[in-house]
Amino acid sequence: MQFVYILQCVDNTFYTGCTNDIDARLARHLQGYVEYTKTRLSVELVFYCIFKNKEDAFSFEKYLKSGSGIAFRNKHFISQLLPK
């Protein structure tokens, strides 16, 4: 299984990633081992989904990082988290 996940950082930015072990990956973020999030701690897991294969997960992650994917992410996954 592969997980695509979104973290909300303390500065209200979002990090999108992909992993086969969501617990270990989240621990690495929280321990400061991930370049983008290490200066934006603490982080909170706000969304994840599971894929059966790596190719589909990587494709979805790539989409979520694109312009239209960011709009989709904001509308469907995190709109309720953003300040009004």
JOURBEL-V353011 format. One record per residue. RES is the residue in one small letter. PSI is psi in degrees with one decimal (NA if undefined). OMEGA is omega in whole degrees, 0 to 359 (none if undefined). D_CENTER is the distance of its C-alpha to the mean C-alpha in whole Angstrom. Layout:
res:psi:omega:d_center
RES:PSI:OMEGA:D_CENTER
RES:PSI:OMEGA:D_CENTER
//
This chain:
res:psi:omega:d_center
m:148.4:177:16
q:141.3:180:13
f:133.9:166:9
v:131.2:187:7
y:158.3:176:4
i:129.3:176:2
l:142.4:170:4
q:126.1:181:8
c:165.2:182:10
v:-26.5:179:14
d:14.3:180:15
n:21.2:168:13
t:169.3:183:10
f:143.3:178:7
y:129.8:178:5
t:132.3:181:3
g:178.2:182:5
c:139.3:182:8
t:162.7:173:10
n:-2.4:178:13
d:90.7:186:13
i:-38.3:181:10
d:-46.4:180:13
a:-38.9:181:14
r:-42.7:177:11
l:-40.3:177:10
a:-41.2:179:14
r:-39.8:176:13
h:-49.3:184:11
l:-26.0:180:13
q:-0.4:176:16
g:20.5:181:15
y:-6.4:182:15
v:123.8:189:12
e:-51.6:185:14
y:-43.1:187:12
t:-14.0:186:11
k:-26.7:177:14
t:6.1:182:16
r:28.8:181:14
l:144.8:11:14
s:162.0:179:14
v:155.0:179:10
e:132.5:176:9
l:117.6:183:7
v:-14.9:180:8
f:143.9:166:7
y:154.7:173:7
c:159.5:187:10
i:137.4:177:12
f:149.7:179:14
k:-27.8:181:18
n:156.2:186:18
k:-38.6:183:16
e:-44.9:179:17
d:-41.0:179:16
a:-46.5:180:12
f:-36.9:178:12
s:-42.8:180:14
f:-40.9:176:11
e:-46.5:180:8
k:-42.6:178:11
y:-46.1:182:12
l:-20.6:179:9
k:-5.9:179:10
s:169.6:180:13
g:-49.8:180:15
s:-30.5:177:16
g:-36.7:177:12
i:-41.6:177:11
a:-43.1:178:14
f:-46.6:178:13
r:-48.6:182:10
n:-40.9:183:12
k:-42.1:190:15
h:-25.8:187:14
f:-32.2:189:11
i:7.0:182:11
s:-35.8:180:14
q:-13.6:181:16
l:-22.6:185:14
l:143.4:178:15
p:141.6:181:19
k:NA:none:21
//
